[in-house]
Amino acid sequence: MNKTVLITGASRGIGRAIALYLAPLGYDLVLHYNSNKAAAEQVLKEVKTLGADARLLSFDISNRENTEQVLTNDINEHGAYYGVICNAGIAADTPFPAMNGDIWDKVLHTNLDGLYNVLHPCVMPMVAARKPGRIIALSSVSGVMGNRGQVNYSASKAGIIGAIKSLALELAKRDITVNAIAPGVIETDMTSELPIEEIQKMIPMRRMGKPNEIASLVAYLLSEDASYITRQVISVNGGLI
């Protein structure tokens, strides 16, 4: 039986790149999406073409009850996951004085609460399986250094870093590694409307990152070669910090 990996936010951007990168590597993939079913079905078709067994799950990661129910049902039917990639997230940028409570709550509930909502139903089955496991959460350069207009987003992504460092300590003796990746500016639809030329001037490599440059790191952290790497935050940002 192949090792099963759950990827949240797999219908687009970095999540899609991770799914396509892992598909030929022998993993069974559980592809999560929230609302864009057509995009998710297209990714499912592509990963199956690349040789992976895969299935779709749909839930809103900010909805704790729904997330727990869907994941618990899937685990009960198919068994514990080997890997959980917490990639799904949102941004809602605005200067802090204009940031109302709804904007704050939406980002924190999705990005930070969503981490808990996804991992909590998954961790005990991973422990009970008594096998090695991998948890990888997508943070951000904004969670490491902060960024104007992203007080909410930076707070959520910094919170992810604190959470994975603590969880890594709890799971280390169980042979379950827990790490975070902190991407810089990556070419996805989330960055398509940014002032790219101005941003590139700030990046020592003078270019944006590519989704596959994140996906390849995910693949490494999932591998047996990375079994001694845990509690780390690995930045992929072209030298930005």
C-alpha positions, 0 to 999 in steps of 0.5 A: 500500500502506498503512503497517503498524503493529504494536501489542503488547497490542492485545486490551485497555486502551490497546492496544485503544484505539490499534487502534480509533483508528488503524483509520479512519486508513488504516493496516494493523494487526498486532494482537498478543495473548498469551493472550486470543484471544477478546478479540483476535478481537473487536478484529480484528472492530471494526478491520475494521469501521472500515475497516482491514486487520488480522491477529492475531499471538500470542506471549509477549513475554517469550519471546525465541525465540518472539517473534523467530520469529513476528515474523520470519515475519510480516515475511518474508511481509508486509514491514517495519513502518512503526510499532511500538507497544510497549504490552504489559506487566504489573504485580505490585505489592508492597512491596519487602521482600516482593518475591521474585525471581520477582515481580521477574523476571516484571515485568522480563522482560515489560516491559523484556526484552519491549521488546528481544524485540519491537524487535530483529527489527523494527528491521533490516527497518525500516532496510533498507526505507530509508523513514521509520519510527516506534517508540513505547514505552509507559513510565509515570509510575512510570518517571519519578517512581517509586511505592510498591510498584512497585520492579519496575514502575518499574525496568522502565518507567524502563529503557524510557525509557533504551532509547528515548533510546539507540535514537533516537540510533542511528536518527535518521539513518535517518529512524526516530523513537523516542519514549516515552509516559509515561501517568499513571493511565488508566481500564483494567482494570489500574487498576480495583481501585485506590483511585480517590478517593484517587488523584484527590486527587493529580492536579491535574486531579482525574480519571483519563485516558482510553485515547483520550487516549493513543491520539490521541498515538500517532496524532500521533507516527505521522503525518508531522507528527511527523517531527521529534520523536524521543528524547522522553518525553511525559507524559500524566498530568493534571499529576501531575508 
